[in-house]
């Protein structure tokens, strides 16, 4: 089965008792991003919220990149 949807898989296949992921909006180098917070770890970029195509090419803002305390919460 192939499912094409913009909905994240965590929402589609929610499992009871699984660790909740907290998502916040922040800015990395002035670029708005969505950050995923995990217990005891630095925030990780989940997705870029900017509409400027050049922001998607910046290494610091790429999804999966760990942010080392230099992000501003929006």
Secondary structure as UniProt FT lines:
FT   HELIX           9..12
FT   TURN            16..17
FT   STRAND          22..28
FT   TURN            29..30
FT   STRAND          31..37
FT   TURN            39..40
FT   STRAND          44..48
FT   HELIX           53..57
FT   HELIX           59..61
FT   TURN            63..64
FT   STRAND          71..73
//
